[in-house]
Amino acid sequence: MDPKLVTTAFTIDGYRVVRNLGVVRGITVRSRSIVGNIGAGIQTLFGGNISLLQELCENARFEAFSIMMQHGEQVGANAIIGMRYDANEVMSGVTEVLAYGTALVVEKVPG
């Protein structure tokens, strides 16, 4: 699946919907190692961007996004619209990141 055909919008300019395949999702559950927690704790003492946690969040979002695209491909989609992220703490220090959207089969509009 082309990541350019994954959008937060509910339409894709230049494409028409051939078939709606329903909701697809990608989920990952992540925690930071004890070393990472200590490092992030030290970074909070100095203020500013907490790069260790930023990296964790970016990796979790990327993984959830990739899993969602794989799920889309498994159901036969070539596009996903209405894509969103959600995150919840499932226990202290453990976070779930969910990427979801509506899987579609689309085709380019001639012209």
Backbone bond lengths (Angstrom), bond angles and torsions (degrees), N, CA, C in turn:
res aa  C-N    CA-C-N  psi(-1)  N-CA   C-N-CA  omega(-1)  CA-C   N-CA-C  phi
1 M - - - 1.455 - - 1.529 108.42 -
2 D 1.311 115.46 136.43 1.458 121.50 178.76 1.532 109.16 -79.47
3 P 1.331 118.62 119.44 1.473 120.37 179.60 1.526 113.35 -57.42
4 K 1.335 117.82 -20.44 1.473 120.77 176.94 1.522 111.58 -68.60
5 L 1.345 116.68 -17.12 1.461 120.57 178.14 1.529 111.16 -99.55
6 V 1.315 116.58 20.75 1.467 122.75 171.42 1.514 105.96 -113.59
7 T 1.324 116.39 122.16 1.457 120.02 -173.14 1.523 111.99 -143.62
8 T 1.325 114.68 153.59 1.463 119.84 173.73 1.530 110.77 -80.57
9 A 1.320 116.58 -14.35 1.465 121.58 177.35 1.536 109.43 -73.49
10 F 1.324 115.98 171.68 1.464 120.42 -179.92 1.524 112.21 -107.59
11 T 1.331 115.48 8.59 1.463 122.14 173.32 1.521 107.61 -143.16
12 I 1.314 115.93 161.06 1.463 121.55 174.49 1.524 106.27 -125.61
13 D 1.320 115.85 112.52 1.464 120.37 -178.22 1.521 110.65 -56.56
14 G 1.345 114.76 133.88 1.456 120.43 178.37 1.516 114.63 86.63
15 Y 1.344 116.75 1.91 1.469 121.62 -179.79 1.513 109.65 -129.32
16 R 1.319 115.44 150.24 1.464 120.06 173.21 1.516 108.75 -119.55
17 V 1.326 115.37 149.90 1.467 121.50 -179.20 1.525 109.15 -79.35
18 V 1.326 115.15 126.10 1.461 121.81 175.95 1.529 109.10 -94.88
19 R 1.354 115.62 -40.56 1.468 120.04 -178.13 1.522 109.99 -155.10
20 N 1.317 115.42 138.68 1.461 122.87 175.09 1.525 107.02 -97.42
21 L 1.339 116.85 123.49 1.461 121.19 -176.13 1.530 113.04 -104.77
22 G 1.318 117.04 2.30 1.460 120.47 176.71 1.518 113.41 92.27
23 V 1.309 114.73 -171.48 1.468 122.18 -175.14 1.527 110.62 -75.67
24 V 1.325 115.15 136.97 1.460 122.11 170.35 1.519 107.13 -122.68
25 R 1.345 114.97 156.17 1.462 117.91 -177.02 1.516 110.04 -149.25
26 G 1.316 113.30 157.99 1.456 121.83 172.38 1.510 106.97 -135.17
27 I 1.303 117.36 132.27 1.459 121.15 -177.46 1.517 109.71 -131.08
28 T 1.316 115.24 140.30 1.455 121.41 172.67 1.527 107.35 -137.31
29 V 1.309 115.47 148.58 1.463 121.57 177.57 1.522 106.31 -122.91
30 R 1.320 115.71 123.50 1.453 120.62 -172.08 1.520 111.88 -129.46
31 S 1.328 114.22 152.55 1.464 121.37 169.40 1.521 107.48 -140.39
32 R 1.294 115.72 158.50 1.461 121.83 176.99 1.521 107.48 -92.32
33 S 1.317 117.72 143.84 1.465 121.40 177.30 1.529 109.58 -67.13
34 I 1.307 116.61 164.78 1.470 120.94 178.85 1.522 110.30 -59.61
35 V 1.332 117.47 -38.00 1.472 121.04 177.74 1.531 109.62 -64.34
36 G 1.341 116.10 -43.24 1.471 120.44 177.96 1.516 112.01 -63.38
37 N 1.328 116.53 -39.18 1.467 120.04 178.21 1.521 111.02 -63.69
38 I 1.310 116.65 -41.97 1.467 120.68 179.03 1.534 109.65 -64.57
39 G 1.339 116.32 -45.68 1.465 120.78 178.81 1.518 112.28 -60.47
40 A 1.341 116.47 -43.87 1.462 120.35 178.71 1.525 110.15 -65.60
41 G 1.331 116.75 -38.48 1.461 120.45 177.16 1.512 111.63 -60.53
42 I 1.312 117.12 -40.46 1.468 121.33 177.61 1.529 109.87 -65.84
43 Q 1.342 116.80 -41.35 1.464 119.75 179.30 1.527 111.41 -62.00
44 T 1.337 117.98 -34.55 1.468 119.97 -179.86 1.518 111.54 -66.41
45 L 1.324 117.43 -25.81 1.466 120.46 178.57 1.524 111.69 -64.12
46 F 1.341 116.76 -30.17 1.455 121.45 -177.24 1.520 113.02 -96.23
47 G 1.330 116.77 -7.56 1.461 120.41 179.37 1.517 112.12 75.79
48 G 1.311 115.23 178.43 1.461 120.97 179.00 1.517 112.53 83.68
49 N 1.325 115.00 -160.34 1.452 121.77 -178.00 1.533 110.39 -68.18
50 I 1.303 116.79 131.95 1.464 122.45 176.76 1.525 106.13 -94.75
51 S 1.328 116.24 86.52 1.466 121.42 -170.17 1.523 112.72 -62.22
52 L 1.333 118.80 -32.57 1.471 120.11 179.16 1.528 110.99 -64.85
53 L 1.322 116.95 -40.04 1.466 119.58 178.84 1.521 111.29 -76.74
54 Q 1.337 116.44 -33.60 1.458 119.95 176.62 1.525 110.02 -60.53
55 E 1.329 116.57 -44.20 1.463 121.07 178.58 1.529 110.90 -61.63
56 L 1.324 117.28 -42.58 1.460 121.45 178.13 1.527 110.32 -59.86
57 C 1.329 116.32 -46.11 1.467 120.47 -179.14 1.527 111.71 -64.71
58 E 1.328 116.87 -43.97 1.468 120.50 178.67 1.523 111.10 -61.05
59 N 1.324 116.59 -44.00 1.470 120.17 179.54 1.525 111.37 -64.21
60 A 1.324 116.88 -40.86 1.465 120.34 179.82 1.527 110.60 -64.96
61 R 1.328 117.75 -43.36 1.470 120.55 178.80 1.520 111.00 -64.27
62 F 1.340 116.62 -42.95 1.463 120.70 179.18 1.521 110.66 -60.80
63 E 1.333 116.42 -44.48 1.459 120.28 -179.56 1.525 111.22 -64.34
64 A 1.326 117.68 -45.00 1.468 120.93 179.13 1.527 110.51 -62.41
65 F 1.332 117.16 -41.73 1.463 122.18 178.42 1.532 110.65 -61.40
66 S 1.331 116.32 -45.65 1.473 121.14 -179.96 1.524 111.35 -62.80
67 I 1.329 116.87 -42.68 1.470 120.90 179.04 1.527 110.17 -64.49
68 M 1.344 116.82 -39.79 1.468 120.67 177.71 1.524 110.18 -61.69
69 M 1.333 117.73 -43.93 1.469 120.05 178.87 1.527 110.88 -63.68
70 Q 1.334 117.53 -39.86 1.469 120.57 176.65 1.518 110.40 -61.35
71 H 1.338 117.06 -42.84 1.464 120.69 178.06 1.529 109.77 -60.86
72 G 1.328 116.33 -41.92 1.460 120.26 177.39 1.517 112.11 -59.60
73 E 1.321 116.30 -44.88 1.467 120.22 178.37 1.522 111.08 -63.32
74 Q 1.340 117.34 -38.36 1.468 121.15 179.87 1.522 112.25 -61.36
75 V 1.340 117.21 -33.18 1.466 119.39 -179.74 1.524 111.93 -91.52
76 G 1.350 117.29 1.23 1.459 121.37 175.33 1.512 115.61 95.39
77 A 1.326 117.85 13.67 1.465 121.33 -178.61 1.522 111.14 -81.29
78 N 1.330 114.81 154.16 1.462 119.91 169.67 1.530 111.14 -122.41
79 A 1.351 115.91 5.20 1.464 120.98 178.13 1.531 109.34 -154.85
80 I 1.333 114.72 156.68 1.469 120.99 175.34 1.521 107.41 -137.09
81 I 1.327 115.98 127.58 1.459 121.00 177.55 1.525 109.63 -113.67
82 G 1.331 115.33 165.20 1.463 120.39 177.48 1.520 112.41 63.31
83 M 1.332 117.54 28.81 1.462 121.63 -175.52 1.522 110.27 -67.07
84 R 1.321 115.92 136.36 1.467 122.54 179.50 1.519 109.73 -141.81
85 Y 1.345 114.60 160.72 1.463 122.42 171.23 1.515 108.51 -113.85
86 D 1.319 115.38 150.99 1.453 122.32 171.53 1.515 106.69 -141.92
87 A 1.312 117.08 148.84 1.469 120.59 179.10 1.521 108.76 -141.86
88 N 1.317 115.32 142.06 1.456 122.04 178.45 1.511 109.35 -142.72
89 E 1.306 115.37 144.28 1.453 119.22 172.99 1.521 106.98 -84.89
90 V 1.331 117.59 119.16 1.462 121.35 -177.11 1.521 111.82 -91.03
91 M 1.323 116.79 -23.17 1.451 123.51 170.36 1.522 106.41 -162.01
92 S 1.280 117.93 168.99 1.462 120.60 -176.44 1.527 111.02 -55.18
93 G 1.326 115.69 119.43 1.451 120.78 178.01 1.511 115.62 82.08
94 V 1.331 117.22 2.99 1.471 121.46 -179.04 1.527 108.29 -123.63
95 T 1.328 115.66 122.91 1.461 120.71 -175.57 1.521 111.12 -121.99
96 E 1.316 114.31 137.96 1.466 122.61 173.97 1.524 107.30 -97.22
97 V 1.319 116.96 133.20 1.458 121.39 173.19 1.522 106.97 -120.75
98 L 1.314 115.09 128.13 1.457 122.80 -177.62 1.519 108.82 -119.66
99 A 1.325 117.15 130.54 1.463 123.33 170.36 1.521 106.05 -113.94
100 Y 1.332 116.86 133.07 1.468 119.28 -178.53 1.517 110.56 -148.88
101 G 1.311 114.96 159.49 1.452 121.58 178.31 1.516 110.01 -174.51
102 T 1.327 115.55 -176.33 1.464 121.75 -179.99 1.519 109.16 -100.23
103 A 1.325 115.31 121.24 1.466 121.69 -179.57 1.519 110.28 -81.31
104 L 1.325 114.59 136.32 1.468 120.70 -179.16 1.516 111.30 -134.53
105 V 1.316 114.53 158.04 1.457 121.48 161.30 1.509 103.99 -105.27
106 V 1.333 116.61 122.28 1.460 121.49 179.99 1.517 109.34 -122.96
107 E 1.326 115.33 158.77 1.450 120.21 173.56 1.526 109.00 -135.41
108 K 1.324 114.31 147.65 1.462 120.32 -178.54 1.516 109.15 -66.36
109 V 1.324 115.95 137.05 1.457 122.05 176.83 1.521 107.87 -81.39
110 P 1.335 117.72 127.02 1.467 119.42 179.82 1.531 110.29 -61.52
111 G 1.320 114.12 144.92 1.458 116.21 174.60 1.419 111.83 132.74
